Amino acid sequence: MKPAAFDYVVPRTVGDAVEALGDTRRKAQVIAGGQSLILEMHLQRIRPELVVDINRIPELDRMIVEADELRVGALIRHAAFESADAVPGPLGTLLSRAVVNIAHPPIRSRGTMVGSFAWAHPASEWCAIGVALDATVELIGPDGAREIPAGDYFQGPHRTSRQPQELITAVRLPLLGGNTGVGFIEQRRTHFCFAQVAVAATLTVNDGLISEARIGLVNSADRPVRAHAAERSLTGIEIGRAQTGGYRLTDDDPFARAGRIAAHEDAAPLAEPYADVEYKQQAIAVLVARTLREAAADQQAHDAAQRGDHR
Ligand SMILES: Cc1cc2nc3c(=O)[nH]c(=O)nc-3n(C[C@H](O)[C@H](O)[C@H](O)COP(=O)(O)OP(=O)(O)OC[C@H]3O[C@@H](n4cnc5c(N)ncnc54)[C@H](O)[C@@H]3O)c2cc1C
């Protein structure tokens, strides 16, 4: 199919883009990487009367570290995160482990992280990392600029608290402290499919005990999920014992327990053609446990390297 006819504008400033989106006479869509929008337009599931192309706005094409946050502008492509060194500290490691799961290289070279937040697909890796890390979404519209915490931003499949006339200018993510380990594991049917389930996890350790756990679940409900109950079950756990299997596996292995809690209390998975609800719950339980082990190993390796440096 071909897209329905539409008008097309290429603003050079954020102000001009907001003005174009604010014209309520025509239904408008922003185009960033176009990797979701173009397909939807070809299928005529989305029929904008005006397409606002933001690709010529230099101020949106910036990724900067500000204080203890990473600010990712609306034109930063997925591929920008493929090197762990692109972003400092454990956040860079987490983003680089997640990004290779997003589609394939041509899509990653055009699609944007902010576009994923705008599109709000429940299987988006970035959106689950966003809720797990308490990201902030920056928007600007005819009534001015505002910020929304990721936890309040996602409302359902492709539904967010963004108003149609608002442009997302950036997403901010916290840089993670040095005593934080990260993990990301995804399960999908074929290399190019969206995730059946994926898990992002961070573990922050102080004096050998887990002081904070963050767990984001991909495609485990109608929106990205932060597994709060599973996270709470991990606070105060001795990281060394968990990592070496010092807890009895079936009964009190804390990572396996967190997996079960995440699957049955935090997630609300929806059945899909190759994965019914029970299958997804099992996948979530296993993947959460494995991702936590990966995060624990990451934290322990970092800790050992730091101790070695100071000898
Ligand atoms: C074959 C294939 C496989 C894929 N696999 C995955 C995958 O595994 N995981 C995954 O997460 N994604 C996947 N995607 C989607 C891809 O990551 C997209 O790049 C992403 O969802 C949207 O980013 P974009 O910049 O291309 O947005 P666009 O396609 O340009 O826009 C998407 C939507 O967001 C809106 N929008 C974009 N930017 C803004 C903004 N700044 N302000 C307001 N609205 C905005 C648009 O108006 C549109 O409604 C896949 C896509 C394809 C085609």
The ligand as an SDF file (V2000), in Angstrom:
LIG
                    3D

 53 58  0  0  0  0  0  0  0  0999 V2000
   11.8170   -4.6090   11.2920 C   0  0  0  0  0  0  0  0  0  0  0  0
   11.8000   -3.7260   12.5280 C   0  0  0  0  0  0  0  0  0  0  0  0
   12.2110   -4.2780   13.7280 C   0  0  0  0  0  0  0  0  0  0  0  0
   12.2150   -3.4880   14.8780 C   0  0  0  0  0  0  0  0  0  0  0  0
   12.6220   -4.0500   16.0520 N   0  0  0  0  0  0  0  0  0  0  0  0
   12.6030   -3.3080   17.1830 C   0  0  0  0  0  0  0  0  0  0  0  0
   13.0050   -3.8550   18.4260 C   0  0  0  0  0  0  0  0  0  0  0  0
   13.3970   -5.0160   18.5300 O   0  0  0  0  0  0  0  0  0  0  0  0
   12.9260   -3.0560   19.5260 N   0  0  0  0  0  0  0  0  0  0  0  0
   12.4930   -1.7590   19.4500 C   0  0  0  0  0  0  0  0  0  0  0  0
   12.4460   -1.0670   20.4750 O   0  0  0  0  0  0  0  0  0  0  0  0
   12.1290   -1.2090   18.2900 N   0  0  0  0  0  0  0  0  0  0  0  0
   12.1720   -1.9380   17.1610 C   0  0  0  0  0  0  0  0  0  0  0  0
   11.7780   -1.3680   15.9810 N   0  0  0  0  0  0  0  0  0  0  0  0
   11.3180    0.0400   15.9760 C   0  0  0  0  0  0  0  0  0  0  0  0
   12.5070    1.0110   15.8740 C   0  0  0  0  0  0  0  0  0  0  0  0
   13.3050    0.9070   17.0410 O   0  0  0  0  0  0  0  0  0  0  0  0
   12.0940    2.4830   15.7240 C   0  0  0  0  0  0  0  0  0  0  0  0
   13.2610    3.1410   15.3680 O   0  0  0  0  0  0  0  0  0  0  0  0
   11.5290    3.1890   16.9360 C   0  0  0  0  0  0  0  0  0  0  0  0
   10.4140    2.5200   17.4440 O   0  0  0  0  0  0  0  0  0  0  0  0
   11.0050    4.5710   16.6020 C   0  0  0  0  0  0  0  0  0  0  0  0
   12.0480    5.4650   16.4120 O   0  0  0  0  0  0  0  0  0  0  0  0
   12.0810    6.3940   15.1160 P   0  0  0  0  0  0  0  0  0  0  0  0
   13.0710    7.4750   15.4240 O   0  0  0  0  0  0  0  0  0  0  0  0
   12.3280    5.5690   13.9240 O   0  0  0  0  0  0  0  0  0  0  0  0
   10.6070    7.0570   15.1350 O   0  0  0  0  0  0  0  0  0  0  0  0
    9.6260    7.3780   13.9170 P   0  0  0  0  0  0  0  0  0  0  0  0
    9.3110    6.1540   13.1540 O   0  0  0  0  0  0  0  0  0  0  0  0
   10.1120    8.5570   13.1650 O   0  0  0  0  0  0  0  0  0  0  0  0
    8.3200    7.8110   14.7570 O   0  0  0  0  0  0  0  0  0  0  0  0
    7.5920    6.8760   15.4900 C   0  0  0  0  0  0  0  0  0  0  0  0
    6.4500    7.6070   16.2100 C   0  0  0  0  0  0  0  0  0  0  0  0
    6.9700    8.4580   17.2150 O   0  0  0  0  0  0  0  0  0  0  0  0
    6.6540    9.8400   16.9420 C   0  0  0  0  0  0  0  0  0  0  0  0
    7.8530   10.6120   17.2700 N   0  0  0  0  0  0  0  0  0  0  0  0
    9.1430   10.3070   16.9250 C   0  0  0  0  0  0  0  0  0  0  0  0
    9.9740   11.2160   17.4690 N   0  0  0  0  0  0  0  0  0  0  0  0
    9.2090   12.0950   18.1570 C   0  0  0  0  0  0  0  0  0  0  0  0
    9.4970   13.2520   18.9370 C   0  0  0  0  0  0  0  0  0  0  0  0
   10.7420   13.6720   19.1210 N   0  0  0  0  0  0  0  0  0  0  0  0
    8.4670   13.9110   19.5020 N   0  0  0  0  0  0  0  0  0  0  0  0
    7.1890   13.4820   19.3370 C   0  0  0  0  0  0  0  0  0  0  0  0
    6.8510   12.4010   18.6080 N   0  0  0  0  0  0  0  0  0  0  0  0
    7.8530   11.7230   18.0290 C   0  0  0  0  0  0  0  0  0  0  0  0
    6.2610    9.8740   15.4740 C   0  0  0  0  0  0  0  0  0  0  0  0
    5.3860   10.9490   15.2020 O   0  0  0  0  0  0  0  0  0  0  0  0
    5.6200    8.5120   15.2880 C   0  0  0  0  0  0  0  0  0  0  0  0
    4.3000    8.5390   15.7470 O   0  0  0  0  0  0  0  0  0  0  0  0
   11.7880   -2.1120   14.8140 C   0  0  0  0  0  0  0  0  0  0  0  0
   11.3780   -1.5750   13.5890 C   0  0  0  0  0  0  0  0  0  0  0  0
   11.3820   -2.3580   12.4620 C   0  0  0  0  0  0  0  0  0  0  0  0
   10.9530   -1.7490   11.1540 C   0  0  0  0  0  0  0  0  0  0  0  0
  1  2  1  0
  2  3  1  0
  2 52  2  0
  3  4  2  0
  4  5  1  0
  4 50  1  0
  5  6  2  0
  6  7  1  0
  6 13  1  0
  7  8  2  0
  7  9  1  0
  9 10  1  0
 10 11  2  0
 10 12  1  0
 12 13  2  0
 13 14  1  0
 14 15  1  0
 14 50  1  0
 15 16  1  0
 16 17  1  0
 16 18  1  0
 18 19  1  0
 18 20  1  0
 20 21  1  0
 20 22  1  0
 22 23  1  0
 23 24  1  0
 24 25  2  0
 24 26  1  0
 24 27  1  0
 27 28  1  0
 28 29  2  0
 28 30  1  0
 28 31  1  0
 31 32  1  0
 32 33  1  0
 33 34  1  0
 33 48  1  0
 34 35  1  0
 35 36  1  0
 35 46  1  0
 36 37  1  0
 36 45  1  0
 37 38  2  0
 38 39  1  0
 39 40  1  0
 39 45  2  0
 40 41  1  0
 40 42  2  0
 42 43  1  0
 43 44  2  0
 44 45  1  0
 46 47  1  0
 46 48  1  0
 48 49  1  0
 50 51  2  0
 51 52  1  0
 52 53  1  0
M  END
$$$$
